[in-house]
């Protein structure tokens, strides 16, 4: 009886093992793969808005109290949008006048000169800056006519005259283009006539009724003479001008409120 040489027997065993492994891999490749387990994402914190501060924020735990973490940069011209404060998206306000935050309502309870302490997310440093917050009655509200309210807060800014930039010759320095005072909207009260008309923080009010809105006094006079229906021209951040109409309180039949657009949504 012949015996298989040991070397040949080893080679045959290795070949059989390789063939079995290849078949197992082919079967495993054809089998359906189970979906990987992924932990569910935590629900996003509710974004809140502070009309007094002019900021969107999340109220999050910070130490033993809370912090107001900005979800976007403050609106230009708003109380906390001043360059010397240098607040940016991601920064977290922790104290006002040295008092730690205990609720979102606390942001609306300060006015005049207020110290704002925040954590600079870019450097990790704690900063304290002074801001001037308007008093409770500083908004353009009822004005001289009881019951009439637009529902915005605004500050006077210098803007390029609409249409001049497009007509300027090449190389015309932007600083030399004619400018004029106008009202930059810093906050809009939810559900107000301004909100129903589609006005948004960051936009610029050029005219109201028969008045050029160079100051809040101009706007108050326009409200007083509006008869309850106020036509306005507004310029967005891209220089596009549009006309809007706000139906003020006491104007009789008022259209149903429209759903306001979120700030930053592109306009058609």
PEWOUR-V807029 format. One record per helix or strand of 2 or more residues. SS is the DSSP state (A for helix, B for strand). FROM is the first residue (numbers start at 0). TO is the last residue. If there is no record, write none. Layout:
SS | FROM | TO
SS | FROM | TO
//
This chain:
A | 5 | 29
B | 47 | 49
B | 54 | 61
B | 64 | 69
B | 91 | 95
B | 98 | 100
A | 103 | 107
B | 111 | 118
B | 125 | 132
B | 151 | 159
A | 163 | 166
A | 173 | 175
B | 178 | 187
A | 192 | 196
B | 203 | 207
B | 210 | 211
A | 215 | 223
B | 228 | 234
B | 240 | 246
//
